[in-house]
Amino acid sequence: MSFRIDSIRVDPPCVLAPMEGITDRDFRGLIRGLGGCGLTVTEFVSSEAMTRSVAKAWRMAELDPDEHPVSIQIYGRDPDRMADAARYCADLGADIVDINCGCPSKAVTSGCAGSALMREPELARRLYEAVGAATRERGLPFTVKMRTGWDSESRNAPDIARMAVDCGARMIAVHGRTRCDMYKNRADWSFVGDVKRAVSVPVLVNGDILTVADAHRALEESGADGVMVGRGILRNPWLLRQIAQSLRGESVTEPSLEDRRAVLLGYFAQLEELGEHFHGDEATRERVALGRIKKITGYFTKGLPFGGKLRQRIFHSHRIADARGFVNDYFDLLAEHRVRDAFLQVHDEDTELPSVA
Ligand SMILES: Cc1cc2nc3c(=O)[nH]c(=O)nc-3n(C[C@H](O)[C@H](O)[C@H](O)COP(=O)(O)O)c2cc1C
């Protein structure tokens, strides 16, 4: 199972969702390295900031030279700036430019960007036309990520998607919630099917895909061409690989404890190595890297036995070396307690084992 965005093959049809503050270059490299990821998308980048040369925007749009296919996601409300930002994305080596029409955050929607565009179809059309012209000029496709609508009374994603495709969009990703749902209720995968039936280009189903079984159900209910996974990857970094295995009809491999230890420590090493990626002196770089480490360890260990204890220790560490030591202690402790498959289930709360030191 795979699909194409023009000449770009997305194989497997499993896409890492854009997540601001998480899916930076290092994180995308980590997930891609685990396999099963047919396409990555950057965090959303403000077209205003990008075209005004704000350093942070450029850092958010940084790509790894080996990372293909990759899409840079932009947002904004000014068609000319969006078109300029799309040209910059092409210069940065993006294979695809993605327009964010899904972000529910007030900071974005109050500027009439993100999901607010679903209430402003005329402005959305002008943005699609402008980005469409700029990307055609540079020979790359553009895609759109959206929610199902602004609220339950106005689920207009099929209309907005059709309009985007009329303006040249080559793929639509749909998070099955309205803007007003924020993250409440369940993602409506069957409504994503309405979008799929409305357009002739590939559609991705997104929202609440936390397991391999969810991915199958989401594809079945929506008839979509592929899945986009965000938060599920934070609990289980191997989820895209597992979904890809299952879609190919292979048996799904479960990571061992040692795999999990290696992934976390590998990520720490990557952050240290790519220190020059952060700006400032060595102490600042370590602090920034440590911030990322705390965040990612927090996500990766949520719901795991003794996870709370590890998070607490890492949260209070001041050096990457200390954090590495705590991770090693943690996995040694799990091995000592013969924890093998506790990771296979996702719990809301940490499962405490008896006789915790
Ligand atoms: C922390 C976080 C940051 C996000 N940042 C972005 C973003 O930059 N651009 C975007 O289109 N969606 C963003 N999203 C939304 C996700 O891409 C995705 O649509 C949503 O989380 C639903 O999918 P999931 O249930 O698989 O996480 C973000 C979500 C989270 C949790």
The ligand as a Tripos MOL2 file, in Angstrom:
@<TRIPOS>MOLECULE
LIG
   31    33     1     0     0
SMALL
NO_CHARGES

@<TRIPOS>ATOM
      1 C1          2.0450   19.2490   20.8700 C.3       1 LIG1
      2 C2          1.3400   19.3060   19.5580 C.ar      1 LIG1
      3 C3          1.7530   20.2110   18.5940 C.ar      1 LIG1
      4 C4          1.0970   20.2770   17.3480 C.ar      1 LIG1
      5 N1          1.5740   21.1210   16.3780 N.ar      1 LIG1
      6 C5          1.0060   21.0950   15.1290 C.ar      1 LIG1
      7 C6          1.5650   21.8470   14.0550 C.ar      1 LIG1
      8 O1          2.5900   22.5150   14.1870 O.2       1 LIG1
      9 N2          0.9260   21.7970   12.8530 N.ar      1 LIG1
     10 C7         -0.2140   21.0450   12.6470 C.ar      1 LIG1
     11 O2         -0.7520   21.0270   11.5430 O.2       1 LIG1
     12 N3         -0.7340   20.3200   13.6480 N.ar      1 LIG1
     13 C8         -0.1450   20.3110   14.8580 C.ar      1 LIG1
     14 N4         -0.6400   19.5080   15.8420 N.ar      1 LIG1
     15 C9         -1.7920   18.6180   15.5390 C.3       1 LIG1
     16 C10        -1.3180   17.2330   15.0910 C.3       1 LIG1
     17 O3         -0.5940   17.2960   13.8910 O.3       1 LIG1
     18 C11        -2.5120   16.2860   14.8950 C.3       1 LIG1
     19 O4         -3.3440   16.8080   13.8890 O.3       1 LIG1
     20 C12        -3.3530   16.1140   16.1580 C.3       1 LIG1
     21 O5         -2.5340   15.9530   17.3020 O.3       1 LIG1
     22 C13        -4.2840   14.8940   16.0420 C.3       1 LIG1
     23 O6         -3.5440   13.7270   15.7460 O.3       1 LIG1
     24 P1         -3.0640   12.6700   16.8760 P.3       1 LIG1
     25 O7         -4.2880   12.2520   17.6420 O.co2     1 LIG1
     26 O8         -2.4320   11.5540   16.0880 O.co2     1 LIG1
     27 O9         -2.0940   13.3910   17.7550 O.co2     1 LIG1
     28 C14        -0.0120   19.4380   17.0890 C.ar      1 LIG1
     29 C15        -0.4350   18.5430   18.0730 C.ar      1 LIG1
     30 C16         0.2320   18.4550   19.2840 C.ar      1 LIG1
     31 C17        -0.2370   17.4620   20.3080 C.3       1 LIG1
@<TRIPOS>BOND
     1     1     2 1
     2     2     3 ar
     3     2    30 ar
     4     3     4 ar
     5     4     5 ar
     6     4    28 ar
     7     5     6 ar
     8     6     7 ar
     9     6    13 1
    10     7     8 2
    11     7     9 ar
    12     9    10 ar
    13    10    11 2
    14    10    12 ar
    15    12    13 ar
    16    13    14 ar
    17    14    15 1
    18    14    28 ar
    19    15    16 1
    20    16    17 1
    21    16    18 1
    22    18    19 1
    23    18    20 1
    24    20    21 1
    25    20    22 1
    26    22    23 1
    27    23    24 1
    28    24    25 2
    29    24    26 1
    30    24    27 1
    31    28    29 ar
    32    29    30 ar
    33    30    31 1
@<TRIPOS>SUBSTRUCTURE
     1 LIG1         1 GROUP 0 **** ****
